[in-house]
Amino acid sequence: MKTKEIARNEWPKFFDSFSRQHEGWLVTLEILGSEIGAQVEERELAFEGIVDEWDEIQGNEIDIIMIGAGRSHNAQH
């Protein structure tokens, strides 16, 4: 899959558009790390959206929201 860098000032608009286009899709979330490689965090959950939020302590957070099997999952990275 091709990687595309999104400028920070474009995150809200991009995340909103991406979320509307993909809402309800079944997704698998993988976490990539230089020391651990690709690790599957969740499989086949319904995608609800991505949001950029500001936290006074942690700064910017990107929340990936998925729902599946009668539960919700909010991955913050």
NUKE-929570 format. One line per 5 residues: number of its first residue (from 1); for each residue x, y, z of C-alpha. Coordinates in nm, 2 decimals. Each point is the difference from the previous one (the first is absolute). Example, Ala and Ser with C-alpha at 12.3 -4.5 7.8 and 13.67 -1.06 7.14 Angstrom:
# NUKE-929570
1> 1.23:-0.45:0.78  0.14:0.34:-0.07
//
This chain:
# NUKE-929570
1> 0.00:0.00:0.00  0.13:0.34:-0.09  0.07:0.24:0.29  -0.11:0.36:-0.01  0.10:0.27:0.25
6> -0.28:0.24:0.10  0.11:0.34:0.14  -0.12:0.05:0.36  -0.21:0.30:-0.09  -0.20:-0.22:-0.25
11> -0.07:-0.28:0.26  -0.35:0.11:0.10  -0.12:0.03:-0.36  0.17:-0.32:-0.11  -0.12:-0.21:0.29
16> -0.36:0.13:-0.04  0.00:-0.09:-0.37  0.17:-0.33:0.05  -0.24:-0.09:0.28  -0.31:0.07:-0.20
21> 0.13:-0.20:-0.30  0.09:-0.31:0.20  -0.26:0.00:0.29  -0.12:-0.35:0.06  0.28:-0.18:-0.19
26> 0.14:-0.30:0.17  0.36:0.08:0.09  0.31:-0.16:0.15  0.23:0.23:0.21  0.37:-0.06:-0.01
31> 0.26:0.18:0.21  0.34:0.05:-0.16  0.31:0.04:0.21  0.37:-0.01:-0.10  0.07:-0.25:0.28
36> -0.31:-0.22:-0.03  -0.09:0.03:-0.36  -0.38:-0.03:-0.09  -0.22:-0.13:0.27  -0.38:-0.05:-0.04
41> -0.19:0.19:0.27  -0.35:-0.07:-0.11  -0.17:-0.20:-0.28  -0.32:0.05:-0.20  -0.16:0.28:0.21
46> -0.23:0.26:-0.16  0.18:0.32:-0.06  -0.18:0.31:0.15  0.26:0.27:-0.05  0.32:0.18:0.07
51> 0.03:0.31:0.20  0.29:0.23:0.09  -0.04:0.12:0.36  0.21:0.24:0.21  0.08:-0.10:0.36
56> 0.17:0.25:0.24  0.23:-0.27:0.14  0.07:-0.23:-0.31  -0.04:0.26:-0.28  -0.15:-0.13:-0.33
61> -0.16:-0.34:0.00  -0.14:-0.19:-0.30  -0.30:-0.21:0.11  -0.10:-0.29:-0.23  -0.35:-0.11:0.09
66> -0.13:-0.35:-0.08  -0.30:-0.20:0.12  -0.04:-0.37:-0.01  -0.15:-0.30:0.18  -0.22:0.21:0.23
71> 0.28:0.22:0.12  0.18:0.31:-0.10  0.38:0.05:-0.04  0.18:0.33:0.00  0.36:-0.04:-0.10
76> 0.20:0.31:0.09  0.34:0.05:-0.17
//
